[in-house]
Amino acid sequence: MKKLLFLAPLLVAALLLGSCKKIDKLLTFYIEDSQSVKISGGFPLGQVVPLTPVSVTTRSEEKFKNENTNANLVKDVKLDRLTLTISDPNSENFDFLQSINIYISTNQSNKILLASQDNVPTGVNTIQLTPTTQKLDIYVKASSYTLSTEAKIRKPISRDITIRTDSRFKVTADPL
């Protein structure tokens, strides 16, 4: 009987912890976005070059509504993945790129690193960047944010290149 009294609280605690994880899973969804950026030829080699910032309209309120929540209930937003793909010209690859850092901001005072890739592989036209581990709630909850990029060029870019940026944010909301 004493063993049963001792094990009962442990069993209840295990059930509650398992339930919390299930509830979090039910309250987790993803926000995906794509943007295209054109890189003009003629960048200096070996230097970190800032590219033109891109303003992104989030449409997050619409997504929150579709997921039966709102911005006030969102408790955690993290970047799940960020992929760069050369969309034009189709024959181009990332041989020109040595490293890249992409930053996110809603104004200049809260600019943080969103994702990066050092030693970009050659011969590929799609790369997966390493996402930040920072919380991104304020950026995704905002009506818009700005993506800015710094790139280190490995070899000359002879023609304009269009790169598609596909991002996916993992969002978890509170139930109440």
Secondary structure as GFF3:
##gff-version 3
##sequence-region A 1 176
A	DSSP	alpha_helix	2	26	.	.	.	ID=ss1
A	DSSP	beta_strand	28	39	.	.	.	ID=ss2
A	DSSP	beta_strand	48	57	.	.	.	ID=ss3
A	DSSP	alpha_helix	60	66	.	.	.	ID=ss4
A	DSSP	three_ten_helix	71	73	.	.	.	ID=ss5
A	DSSP	beta_strand	74	88	.	.	.	ID=ss6
A	DSSP	three_ten_helix	94	96	.	.	.	ID=ss7
A	DSSP	beta_strand	97	105	.	.	.	ID=ss8
A	DSSP	three_ten_helix	108	110	.	.	.	ID=ss9
A	DSSP	beta_strand	112	117	.	.	.	ID=ss10
A	DSSP	beta_strand	126	131	.	.	.	ID=ss11
A	DSSP	alpha_helix	137	141	.	.	.	ID=ss12
A	DSSP	beta_strand	144	153	.	.	.	ID=ss13
A	DSSP	beta_strand	161	173	.	.	.	ID=ss14
###
